[in-house]
């Protein structure tokens, strides 16, 4: 296998595509993406026009489905972050939550697809005493056929993102492949973390006039006097194999979406203004970002089936408001061409549920090395 032949991947529980984006940028080619939530999957179809997106329940997929979806192809890589609400340290933490069983179904799909490599991510809570046995039992499904690395914990901050997002990772490879050359870098990433200022300092304010509405989204102009950081410049890059055409064309014209402003009462605005950057608002418990610091973990809230609860949204370090969708996207590591949903609520759900593309690219760039080393041997 060489650089002219991109290794293939299947994206399970694909959501809006944070994990999948990292795979694409690391040099893999998508052949199938699966998710059960049409709202979370909404932007996947836009941002990955060359991907085959399936609205389906991973728990119900069998060999017949895969035969229809990808034929006789055996993917090189399977990635996925099974829904983690039942393991999360935030919320009810119910061991009997049926979503906990999706861990089993991820590994069952691995055994059906027989990829050369798989990467699974989940929340820290999956390693808690009451949950650890669920993970270990799920891994046992593949342990006879795959060499397993993990579970181990890494933080998106240490992979070069601007937000703290600790995740548990499990990686497996078939016996003819080896993870030994990349193991230390996988387990202990040491990339310099990005500050809030580097991530969002050049973005236009939602207080500026709206430039135009088109393609179902609102668009703003970048500030002409802003100087983007190296991190921001990287997220402004356009790629040939990913990105909705309308969004990349807008970006080339100096326009960006995702700056819809959340409405606050005068009382809330005054309270946010009095909250010192780096501290927490006493009423909402929202943290106020500081330019020199990092963003706490961005959370998703719940879907309509679980009450439609809104997650915490950090307060901007300078303006008395919560951050915009685009600011959240930048902090998480999504490029400026990446479009979410026309509504603020669904957009924040997408971002809060996603794997940081920065962390994904870090992990899967190392995984790509495994394939290249095997090809060179």
C-alpha positions as MATLAB code, in Angstrom:
seq = 'XXXXXXXXXXXXXXXXXXXXXXXXXXXXXXXXXXXXXXXXXXXXXXXXXXXXXXXXXXXXXXXXXXXXXXXXXXXXXXXXXXXXXXXXXXXXXXXXXXXXXXXXXXXXXXXXXXXXXXXXXXXXXXXXXXXXXXXXXXXXXXXXXXXXXXXXXXXXXXXXXXXXXXXXXXXXXXXXXXXXXXXXXXXXXXXXXXXXXXXXXXXXXXXXXXXXXXXXXXXXXXXXXXXXXXXXXXXXXXXXXXXXXXXXXXXXXXXXXXXXXXXXXXXXXXXXXXXXXXXXXXXXXXXXXXXXXXXXXXXXXXXXXXXXXXXXXXXXXXXXXXXXXXXXXXXXXXXXXXXXXXXXXXXXXXXXXXXXXXXXXXXXXXXXXXXXXXXXX';
ca = [
       0.000    0.000    0.000;
       1.408    3.413   -0.930;
       0.420    7.068   -0.834;
      -1.198    6.760   -4.262;
      -3.606    4.164   -2.874;
      -5.420    5.650    0.086;
      -6.344    3.079    2.741;
     -10.096    2.853    3.312;
     -12.149    3.379    6.437;
     -15.646    2.809    7.794;
     -17.039    5.340   10.266;
     -19.498    3.908   12.825;
     -21.641    6.223   14.989;
     -20.378    8.899   12.631;
     -22.371   11.861   13.961;
     -21.456   15.091   12.198;
     -18.023   13.762   11.231;
     -15.323   14.856   13.686;
     -13.704   11.419   13.795;
     -14.180   10.915   10.066;
     -12.628   14.285    9.240;
      -9.482   13.340   11.115;
      -9.341   10.107    9.118;
      -9.715   11.948    5.799;
      -7.021   14.473    6.708;
      -4.737   11.635    7.813;
      -4.966   10.132    4.335;
      -7.751    7.556    4.607;
     -10.672    7.255    2.197;
     -14.224    6.839    3.469;
     -16.281    3.993    2.017;
     -19.210    4.029    4.476;
     -20.499    6.075    7.418;
     -23.343    5.015    9.690;
     -25.420    6.860   12.285;
     -28.981    6.569   13.581;
     -29.562   10.274   14.297;
     -30.523   12.215   11.136;
     -29.930   15.574   12.845;
     -26.398   14.704   13.938;
     -25.724   13.179   10.529;
     -27.134   16.191    8.669;
     -23.794   17.877    8.157;
     -21.893   14.683    7.316;
     -23.654   14.507    3.961;
     -22.709   18.123    3.242;
     -19.098   18.080    4.381;
     -18.162   14.694    2.934;
     -19.760   14.723   -0.543;
     -17.708   11.711   -1.670;
     -18.764    9.551    1.280;
     -21.549    6.979    1.366;
     -23.700    7.897    4.340;
     -26.166    5.389    5.793;
     -28.950    6.277    8.222;
     -29.078    3.049   10.210;
     -28.812    1.458   13.649;
     -25.326   -0.014   14.128;
     -26.840   -2.584   16.510;
     -28.828   -4.057   13.613;
     -26.133   -4.222   10.947;
     -25.109   -7.644    9.680;
     -22.966   -9.116    6.918;
     -25.843   -8.780    4.451;
     -25.962   -5.015    5.062;
     -22.223   -4.664    4.549;
     -22.320   -6.753    1.392;
     -24.853   -4.293    0.010;
     -23.010   -1.210    1.319;
     -19.383   -1.946    0.389;
     -19.466   -5.208   -1.565;
     -16.468   -7.463   -0.978;
     -14.207   -4.654    0.231;
     -12.477   -5.296    3.524;
     -11.851   -1.839    5.029;
      -8.366   -1.048    6.239;
      -9.690    0.879    9.231;
     -12.861    1.004   11.314;
     -13.382    3.969   13.639;
     -16.197    4.809   16.010;
     -17.293    6.464   19.218;
     -20.338    4.540   20.507;
     -22.831    6.813   22.322;
     -21.468    7.317   25.812;
     -24.254    8.929   27.866;
     -24.663    5.834   30.027;
     -20.963    5.974   30.976;
     -20.632    9.742   31.324;
     -19.763   11.259   34.682;
     -22.229   14.003   33.821;
     -25.909   13.147   34.184;
     -27.663   10.048   35.490;
     -24.891    7.498   34.805;
     -27.238    4.529   34.518;
     -25.416    1.179   34.150;
     -28.572   -0.254   32.564;
     -28.731    2.467   29.890;
     -29.363    0.523   26.629;
     -26.835    2.736   24.837;
     -24.103    1.028   26.878;
     -24.650   -2.071   24.729;
     -23.472   -0.163   21.666;
     -19.900   -0.765   22.826;
     -20.523   -4.476   22.191;
     -21.976   -3.736   18.779;
     -18.912   -1.727   17.753;
     -16.676   -4.734   18.334;
     -19.213   -7.065   16.731;
     -19.008   -4.924   13.583;
     -15.220   -5.147   13.724;
     -15.464   -8.929   13.617;
     -17.838   -8.752   10.634;
     -15.738   -6.233    8.695;
     -12.311   -7.631    9.642;
     -10.357   -4.366    9.207;
      -6.609   -4.363    9.537;
      -6.933   -1.722   12.256;
      -9.680   -0.268   14.452;
      -9.823    2.746   16.754;
     -12.608    3.250   19.307;
     -13.060    6.268   21.553;
     -15.283    6.902   24.562;
     -15.603    8.970   27.727;
     -13.409    8.616   30.814;
     -16.338    7.201   32.779;
     -16.124    3.931   30.870;
     -13.087    3.115   33.032;
     -14.995    3.620   36.299;
     -15.429    0.511   38.427;
     -19.097    0.020   37.547;
     -18.402    0.321   33.799;
     -14.981   -1.242   33.299;
     -16.369   -4.772   33.023;
     -18.638   -3.677   30.144;
     -15.631   -2.465   28.170;
     -13.474   -5.476   28.988;
     -16.225   -7.884   27.962;
     -16.706   -6.010   24.693;
     -12.965   -6.055   23.905;
     -12.862   -9.805   24.562;
     -14.942  -10.282   21.390;
     -11.943   -9.269   19.258;
      -8.958  -10.011   21.515;
      -8.358  -13.432   19.974;
      -7.956  -11.940   16.493;
      -6.423   -8.533   17.226;
      -3.456   -7.190   19.144;
      -4.977   -4.633   21.521;
      -3.459   -1.379   22.763;
      -5.412    0.221   25.588;
      -7.664    1.295   26.966;
      -5.630    4.457   27.529;
      -6.605    8.086   28.108;
      -5.537   11.089   26.070;
      -6.567   14.748   26.053;
      -7.332   16.720   22.894;
      -5.293   19.565   24.422;
      -2.170   17.398   24.202;
      -2.922   16.686   20.540;
      -2.921   20.388   19.610;
      -6.538   21.444   20.216;
      -7.753   24.462   22.199;
     -10.186   22.549   24.389;
      -9.696   20.013   27.137;
     -11.444   16.846   26.036;
     -10.223   13.684   27.728;
     -11.087   10.469   25.968;
     -10.483    6.740   26.377;
      -8.991    5.070   23.310;
      -8.792    1.397   22.336;
      -6.779    0.419   19.256;
      -6.438   -3.014   17.707;
      -4.550   -4.402   14.719;
      -4.400   -7.781   13.016;
      -1.379   -9.921   13.829;
       0.551   -9.067   10.675;
       0.591   -5.395   11.702;
       2.398   -3.861   14.663;
       1.698   -0.786   16.794;
       5.106   -0.863   18.512;
       6.602    1.969   16.423;
       3.816    4.394   17.326;
       2.780    3.175   20.793;
       4.600    5.817   22.847;
       3.285    8.678   20.694;
      -0.244    7.271   20.815;
      -0.340    6.952   24.578;
       1.550   10.147   25.424;
       0.990   12.931   22.859;
       2.992   16.076   23.581;
       1.756   18.607   21.028;
       1.648   22.176   22.338;
      -1.930   23.123   23.373;
      -3.626   26.089   21.741;
      -4.963   29.114   23.626;
      -8.433   30.587   23.239;
      -6.878   33.658   21.615;
      -5.080   31.545   19.009;
      -8.274   29.625   18.291;
     -10.913   32.364   18.007;
      -9.166   35.725   18.282;
      -9.531   36.507   14.566;
     -13.211   35.550   14.202;
     -15.803   38.257   13.536;
     -18.208   39.227   16.308;
     -21.895   38.271   16.016;
     -22.585   41.927   16.813;
     -21.444   42.841   13.298;
     -24.035   43.177   10.528;
     -25.102   39.984    8.766;
     -23.673   39.940    5.235;
     -26.090   37.560    3.491;
     -28.300   34.498    3.911;
     -27.808   31.753    1.366;
     -27.922   27.942    1.126;
     -29.997   27.891    4.333;
     -27.214   29.525    6.375;
     -26.257   33.041    7.459;
     -22.862   34.383    6.384;
     -20.562   37.019    7.874;
     -17.378   38.632    6.617;
     -14.066   38.012    8.332;
     -12.730   41.095   10.097;
     -10.387   42.825    7.662;
      -7.962   43.894   10.396;
      -7.735   40.486   12.151;
      -4.481   38.536   12.113;
      -5.122   34.788   12.268;
      -2.758   32.567   14.249;
      -0.996   29.563   12.737;
      -3.786   27.398   14.184;
      -6.490   29.584   12.616;
      -4.720   29.625    9.242;
      -4.678   25.824    9.286;
      -8.436   25.747    9.878;
      -8.991   28.081    6.924;
      -7.371   25.659    4.474;
      -9.532   24.145    1.736;
      -9.115   20.526    0.625;
     -10.136   18.863   -2.610;
     -11.706   15.709   -1.153;
     -13.834   17.166    1.649;
     -16.117   20.160    2.159;
     -19.453   21.262    0.742;
     -18.874   23.167   -2.502;
     -21.066   26.094   -1.439;
     -19.188   26.444    1.840;
     -15.715   26.329    0.293;
     -16.777   28.884   -2.314;
     -18.050   31.184    0.437;
     -14.787   30.749    2.327;
     -12.814   31.716   -0.787;
     -14.931   34.887   -0.896;
     -14.030   35.735    2.695;
     -17.365   34.650    4.178;
     -18.011   32.380    7.158;
     -21.116   30.880    8.759;
     -21.933   29.894   12.336;
     -22.015   33.331   13.951;
     -25.696   33.322   14.917;
     -26.012   35.202   18.192;
     -27.713   33.667   21.222;
     -30.214   36.111   22.723;
     -29.696   37.057   26.373;
     -31.756   39.200   28.731;
     -30.264   42.462   29.985;
     -29.866   40.854   33.421;
     -27.854   37.956   31.993;
     -25.719   40.303   29.881;
     -24.882   42.364   32.969;
     -24.036   39.247   34.948;
     -21.807   37.869   32.192;
     -20.039   41.252   31.944;
     -19.267   41.110   35.673;
     -17.818   37.591   35.435;
     -14.033   37.700   35.392;
     -12.366   35.778   32.543;
     -11.196   32.445   33.890;
     -13.955   32.302   36.522;
     -17.517   30.894   36.591;
     -20.811   32.779   36.505;
     -22.460   32.151   39.883;
     -25.985   31.653   38.530;
     -25.648   29.755   35.253;
     -22.372   28.078   36.275;
     -21.079   28.865   32.798;
     -17.288   29.360   32.714;
     -15.961   32.559   31.197;
     -13.065   31.898   28.881;
      -9.796   33.799   29.155;
      -7.724   34.663   26.106;
      -4.610   33.028   27.573;
      -6.377   29.873   28.757;
      -8.048   26.860   27.208;
     -11.678   25.915   26.762;
     -13.265   23.332   29.072;
     -14.943   20.315   27.511;
     -17.774   21.332   25.200;
     -20.855   19.245   25.909;
     -23.798   18.277   23.743;
     -26.918   18.465   25.858;
     -29.652   15.960   25.024;
     -31.779   15.124   22.024;
     -35.528   15.534   21.885;
     -35.956   11.935   23.083;
     -34.186   12.849   26.340;
     -35.829   16.199   27.072;
     -33.881   18.562   24.780;
     -31.701   19.893   27.593;
     -29.155   22.534   26.593;
     -25.547   21.966   27.622;
     -23.283   24.565   29.161;
     -21.908   27.088   26.677;
     -18.823   29.049   27.747;
     -18.919   32.834   27.950;
     -16.794   34.776   25.483;
     -13.616   36.237   27.075;
     -14.343   39.806   25.928;
     -18.018   40.119   25.011;
     -20.899   39.492   27.453;
     -22.407   36.532   25.605;
     -21.933   32.808   25.167;
     -19.678   31.691   22.348;
     -21.042   31.221   18.833;
     -21.243   27.957   16.941;
     -18.179   28.905   14.882;
     -16.186   29.772   17.990;
     -17.094   26.399   19.501;
     -16.108   24.717   16.239;
     -12.724   26.463   16.189;
     -12.052   25.472   19.818;
     -12.946   21.857   19.030;
     -10.776   21.899   15.897;
     -13.262   22.026   12.998;
     -12.203   23.918    9.839;
     -14.010   27.113    8.849;
     -15.529   25.441    5.770;
     -17.237   22.837    7.951;
     -20.975   23.551    8.115;
     -23.187   22.232   10.886;
     -26.929   22.922   11.067;
     -28.880   26.121   10.358;
     -30.034   26.123   14.013;
     -27.820   26.928   16.987;
     -29.191   24.084   19.104;
     -28.492   21.246   16.655;
     -25.102   22.751   15.790;
     -23.965   22.730   19.415;
     -25.246   19.165   19.779;
     -23.117   18.155   16.804;
     -19.986   19.797   18.173;
     -20.524   18.575   21.736;
     -21.036   14.994   20.544;
     -18.045   14.994   18.217;
     -14.515   13.716   18.476;
     -12.116   16.631   18.146;
     -10.853   16.492   14.533;
      -7.476   17.646   15.877;
      -7.242   14.612   18.160;
      -8.617   12.319   15.462;
      -6.085   13.501   12.902;
      -3.277   13.043   15.434;
      -4.289    9.456   16.221;
      -5.048    8.422   12.669;
      -1.930   10.008   11.166;
      -0.007    7.657   13.432;
      -2.274    4.811   12.340;
      -1.472    5.635    8.718;
       2.197    5.081    9.563;
       1.342    1.469   10.393;
       0.064    0.893    6.863;
       2.970    2.694    5.245;
       5.531    0.723    7.276;
       3.854   -2.544    6.299;
       3.886   -1.535    2.626;
       7.573   -0.606    2.770;
       8.587   -3.869    4.466;
];
